Amino acid sequence: MRSRHIAVVGGGPGGLTLARVLHRHGHPVTVLERDPAPDARPPGGTLDLQEGLGQRALDKAGLLPEFRSLSRPEGQAMRILDTDGTVLRDWRPRPEDRANPEIDRGHLRDLLLGPCGGHPLDVRWGRKVTRVVPGTRDGVVVHFADGRQGTYDLVVGADGAWSRVRAAVSPVTPHYTGVTFVETSLDDIDTRHPGLARLVGDGSLAVYGVNRALVAQRNSGGHIKVYAQFRAPLDWQASVDRSDIDAVRSDLLALFDGWSGPALDLLRHGTAFLHRPLYVLPVSHTWTHVPGVTLLGDAAHLMPPLGAGANLAMLEGAELAESITTASGPGELDEAVRAFEERMWARAGRWATITTAGLERLVGPDPAEAVALFDEVQQS
Ligand SMILES: Cc1cc2nc3c(=O)[nH]c(=O)nc-3n(C[C@H](O)[C@H](O)[C@H](O)COP(=O)(O)OP(=O)(O)OC[C@H]3O[C@@H](n4cnc5c(N)ncnc54)[C@H](O)[C@@H]3O)c2cc1C
């Protein structure tokens, strides 16, 4: 049987893992990515990859040893403070603990894009997909922003929250959770702000207040990402000039009025502020199977960012790749995709339920609930 022509739309963790595992099995695949180059924009913060999810996917991709040398097990450390600076929890992993090590997104991307069996992955940069039309005589037609088109046997939408592939299978779009993150960062923290460096430690720092939280995470190279998290209408700060960093900062600090600990210095020293309202798809989002098109990762099941999204996207990518490579006869590819979707929906539905409930507790009216959630996760 001829190899099916497979296109993966989106070169994020899910799409690259799918392509990497297919490539490892000698199956041709093309990744269509809108960014013009791998380093066209900052790669984002750090990801914790769980043993049974993201790490399992990397194992299927043959990349677990490299992940172990690049990741930061000490990054699993977690310190929780009260809004007055009192330390409520100060948890550190044992040296051999590899349950959820952290890895910079940029390092993970480079790992997935790295050499594989002598020739690189076929990633077409600068290919922004606008629309996907299944069911044509020749296969599934992909339309690009520059007016070009391509035709494939299977198109996998791994193009994230605002997927352009999703519309080919489902009319559903993401909705706002009521929680907004404002992200800022600090560089060279150990040299420039040693006190804050000690406060954050090797992993994460979290402070929980009423309907507000402040979370800081150490990335590699002395870089810290900080997330101010709060409940607010979508048009929060509509009247503030977002290019005026000092105006954004003072408006943000006003939200945390009454907090007295040193953690707010993380906002005072932040260099730029990125507004990230949290959107989600409905819990248990499914669709009627459409031959030739499927979704994975955030495109299929966007959920609150509580440590599951990239993990699920990667495992789905690895599992779909394995199913594709074992499908041989006519019709078997479609059956493999159907079976993959059923499995993805069941697992993602469970995680969407967990993370939705988690967000209510982490950015909610009772800060004690956030600490209780941390304790429950530790004991599970
Ligand atoms: C603050 C924060 C912290 C998080 N921490 C964690 C964590 O610790 N662990 C975890 O598991 N998850 C975490 N997540 C969630 C995680 O980031 C996502 O779930 C994950 O990135 C989803 O991967 P993906 O491959 O499905 O999509 P994405 O990572 O969104 O990748 C989509 C790719 O598609 C490309 N693309 C988009 N549109 C098009 C188009 N039209 N044409 C072509 N290409 C396109 C994009 O450029 C991108 O490269 C966090 C999220 C946030 C916001």
The ligand as a Tripos MOL2 file, in Angstrom:
@<TRIPOS>MOLECULE
LIG
   53    58     1     0     0
SMALL
NO_CHARGES

@<TRIPOS>ATOM
      1 C1          1.0960   29.9190   31.3710 C.3       1 LIG1
      2 C2          0.9450   28.5200   30.8670 C.ar      1 LIG1
      3 C3          1.6420   27.4790   31.4780 C.ar      1 LIG1
      4 C4          1.4860   26.1700   31.0250 C.ar      1 LIG1
      5 N1          2.1870   25.1640   31.6470 N.ar      1 LIG1
      6 C5          2.0150   23.8850   31.2280 C.ar      1 LIG1
      7 C6          2.7480   22.8050   31.8350 C.ar      1 LIG1
      8 O1          3.5720   23.0040   32.7460 O.2       1 LIG1
      9 N2          2.5220   21.5260   31.3850 N.ar      1 LIG1
     10 C7          1.6270   21.2840   30.3790 C.ar      1 LIG1
     11 O2          1.4390   20.1190   30.0290 O.2       1 LIG1
     12 N3          0.9460   22.2760   29.7600 N.ar      1 LIG1
     13 C8          1.1160   23.5760   30.1530 C.ar      1 LIG1
     14 N4          0.4380   24.5750   29.5280 N.ar      1 LIG1
     15 C9         -0.4690   24.2600   28.4100 C.3       1 LIG1
     16 C10         0.3310   24.0870   27.1200 C.3       1 LIG1
     17 O3          1.0700   25.2540   26.8350 O.3       1 LIG1
     18 C11        -0.5700   23.7870   25.9290 C.3       1 LIG1
     19 O4         -1.5850   22.8970   26.2930 O.3       1 LIG1
     20 C12         0.2790   23.1920   24.8030 C.3       1 LIG1
     21 O5          1.2160   24.1320   24.3220 O.3       1 LIG1
     22 C13        -0.6080   22.7030   23.6630 C.3       1 LIG1
     23 O6          0.2010   22.1600   22.6710 O.3       1 LIG1
     24 P1         -0.3150   22.0760   21.1680 P.3       1 LIG1
     25 O7          0.8010   21.4500   20.4050 O.co2     1 LIG1
     26 O8         -1.6600   21.4510   21.1480 O.co2     1 LIG1
     27 O9         -0.5490   23.6090   20.7110 O.3       1 LIG1
     28 P2          0.4040   24.8730   20.7200 P.3       1 LIG1
     29 O10         1.5090   24.7350   21.7050 O.co2     1 LIG1
     30 O11        -0.4920   26.0630   20.8450 O.co2     1 LIG1
     31 O12         1.0700   24.8600   19.2760 O.3       1 LIG1
     32 C14         0.2910   25.1920   18.1460 C.3       1 LIG1
     33 C15         1.2260   25.4660   16.9830 C.3       1 LIG1
     34 O13         0.4210   25.6990   15.8290 O.3       1 LIG1
     35 C16         0.8670   26.8490   15.1500 C.3       1 LIG1
     36 N5         -0.2920   27.4120   14.4450 N.ar      1 LIG1
     37 C17        -1.3500   28.0490   15.0070 C.ar      1 LIG1
     38 N6         -2.2280   28.4220   14.0600 N.ar      1 LIG1
     39 C18        -1.7110   27.9960   12.8770 C.ar      1 LIG1
     40 C19        -2.1610   28.1000   11.5400 C.ar      1 LIG1
     41 N7         -3.3060   28.6990   11.2350 N.pl3     1 LIG1
     42 N8         -1.4050   27.5460   10.5530 N.ar      1 LIG1
     43 C20        -0.2180   26.9110   10.8600 C.ar      1 LIG1
     44 N9          0.2720   26.8150   12.1140 N.ar      1 LIG1
     45 C21        -0.4880   27.3470   13.1110 C.ar      1 LIG1
     46 C22         1.4120   27.7440   16.2490 C.3       1 LIG1
     47 O14         2.3340   28.7110   15.7540 O.3       1 LIG1
     48 C23         2.0850   26.7130   17.1700 C.3       1 LIG1
     49 O15         3.4060   26.4450   16.7640 O.3       1 LIG1
     50 C24         0.5960   25.8970   29.9570 C.ar      1 LIG1
     51 C25        -0.0860   26.9530   29.3290 C.ar      1 LIG1
     52 C26         0.0850   28.2510   29.7710 C.ar      1 LIG1
     53 C27        -0.6800   29.3750   29.0780 C.3       1 LIG1
@<TRIPOS>BOND
     1     1     2 1
     2     2     3 ar
     3     2    52 ar
     4     3     4 ar
     5     4     5 ar
     6     4    50 ar
     7     5     6 ar
     8     6     7 ar
     9     6    13 1
    10     7     8 2
    11     7     9 ar
    12     9    10 ar
    13    10    11 2
    14    10    12 ar
    15    12    13 ar
    16    13    14 ar
    17    14    15 1
    18    14    50 ar
    19    15    16 1
    20    16    17 1
    21    16    18 1
    22    18    19 1
    23    18    20 1
    24    20    21 1
    25    20    22 1
    26    22    23 1
    27    23    24 1
    28    24    25 2
    29    24    26 1
    30    24    27 1
    31    27    28 1
    32    28    29 2
    33    28    30 1
    34    28    31 1
    35    31    32 1
    36    32    33 1
    37    33    34 1
    38    33    48 1
    39    34    35 1
    40    35    36 1
    41    35    46 1
    42    36    37 ar
    43    36    45 ar
    44    37    38 ar
    45    38    39 ar
    46    39    40 ar
    47    39    45 ar
    48    40    41 1
    49    40    42 ar
    50    42    43 ar
    51    43    44 ar
    52    44    45 ar
    53    46    47 1
    54    46    48 1
    55    48    49 1
    56    50    51 ar
    57    51    52 ar
    58    52    53 1
@<TRIPOS>SUBSTRUCTURE
     1 LIG1         1 GROUP 0 **** ****
